[in-house]
Amino acid sequence: MVAIGDAAQLESLGGDIERCDPALDPFQIAGIGCTEHEKACLRRASNPLRALYPIWVAKEAVLKAVGVGIPDHLQSVSIELHPGAEIGVHCHIADWQGMRCRALKIARDYAAALAWRDKTAMDDRGTSDG
């Protein structure tokens, strides 16, 4: 996946795409990298595997946008899915506030997301050079 953004508008940009493996155990993956909120979402889902992939790609897209190692920060971001709308991003690190994310419609058996933070969000926090 390639994401191109306007540097005059965006402070950061990241994306992720994953092939959805039907043999994957969603609860095993959740035990490694999901927050308690995300695990609860999977437990409530009629199809936990189908719920895992949008959470996972959103989480990775956010972490790529902030430019950190994914394995070290999986618990630092919690994703809240909103069908048909922008994905809720809750960052537990103050400098990451203002991240936004959206699921991307792509080929069947794949999940993808794009995450960004625009410069106005940085200005609102008072941390931009602006």
C-alpha positions in Angstrom: 0.0 0.0 0.0 1.2 3.5 -0.8 -0.3 6.5 0.9 0.5 10.0 -0.3 -0.6 13.1 1.6 -0.1 16.8 1.4 2.8 17.8 3.8 1.2 21.2 4.2 -1.9 19.6 5.6 -0.7 16.4 7.3 1.6 16.0 10.3 1.7 12.2 9.9 0.3 9.4 7.7 0.3 5.6 7.9 -1.5 2.6 6.5 -1.8 -1.1 6.8 -3.2 -3.9 4.8 -3.6 -7.6 5.8 -4.8 -10.7 4.1 -7.6 -12.2 6.3 -6.5 -15.7 7.2 -9.6 -17.8 8.1 -7.4 -20.3 10.2 -6.2 -17.5 12.5 -7.3 -17.7 16.2 -8.6 -14.2 16.9 -8.4 -14.6 20.7 -4.7 -15.8 20.5 -3.8 -12.6 18.5 -6.0 -10.5 20.9 -4.0 -11.9 23.8 -0.8 -10.6 22.3 -1.8 -7.2 21.1 -5.3 -6.0 21.9 -6.4 -3.7 24.7 -9.2 -4.8 27.1 -11.6 -2.7 25.2 -10.7 -4.4 21.9 -10.9 -7.9 23.5 -14.4 -7.1 24.8 -15.4 -6.1 21.3 -14.2 -9.4 19.9 -16.1 -11.3 22.6 -19.3 -9.5 21.7 -18.8 -10.0 18.0 -20.9 -12.7 16.2 -17.7 -13.3 14.1 -14.6 -12.5 16.2 -12.2 -13.1 13.4 -14.1 -10.7 11.1 -14.0 -8.1 13.9 -10.3 -8.6 14.6 -8.9 -7.6 11.2 -10.4 -4.0 11.1 -9.1 -3.4 14.6 -5.7 -4.8 13.8 -5.1 -2.9 10.6 -6.3 0.3 12.2 -4.0 -0.2 15.2 -1.0 -0.8 12.9 -1.8 2.1 10.6 -1.9 4.5 13.7 1.4 3.1 15.0 3.0 3.5 11.6 1.7 7.1 11.4 3.3 8.0 14.7 6.5 6.2 13.6 7.0 3.7 16.4 7.7 0.0 16.6 4.5 -1.9 16.4 5.3 -4.8 18.9 6.4 -2.3 21.6 3.3 -0.1 21.4 0.3 -2.4 20.7 -1.3 -1.5 24.1 -0.7 2.2 23.6 -3.6 2.5 21.1 -7.1 1.3 21.5 -9.4 1.1 18.5 -13.2 1.5 18.5 -15.0 0.5 15.4 -17.9 2.5 14.1 -19.6 0.8 11.1 -19.6 3.0 8.0 -17.8 5.8 9.8 -14.4 7.0 10.9 -12.7 4.6 13.4 -12.3 5.8 16.9 -8.6 6.0 18.0 -7.8 6.3 21.7 -4.1 6.9 22.3 -2.6 6.5 25.7 0.4 8.6 24.9 -0.3 12.4 25.0 1.9 13.2 22.0 -0.2 10.9 19.8 -3.6 12.6 20.5 -5.5 13.7 17.4 -4.9 10.6 15.3 -7.7 9.8 12.9 -8.3 6.5 11.1 -10.6 5.1 8.4 -11.1 1.6 7.1 -10.5 1.2 3.4 -12.6 -0.9 1.1 -10.3 -3.2 -0.9 -10.2 -6.7 -2.3 -12.2 -9.5 -0.7 -10.3 -11.4 2.0 -8.2 -8.3 2.9 -8.6 -5.5 5.4 -6.9 -2.1 5.2 -6.9 1.2 7.1 -5.3 4.6 6.7 -4.4 6.7 9.7 -3.4 10.4 9.8 -3.1 13.5 11.9 -3.6 16.8 10.3 -1.6 19.9 11.3 -4.7 21.6 12.7 -4.9 18.9 15.3 -1.4 19.6 16.2 -2.1 23.3 16.5 -5.2 22.6 18.7 -2.9 20.8 21.1 -0.4 23.6 21.1 2.5 21.4 20.0 2.9 22.4 16.4 5.6 24.7 15.1 2.7 26.1 13.1 
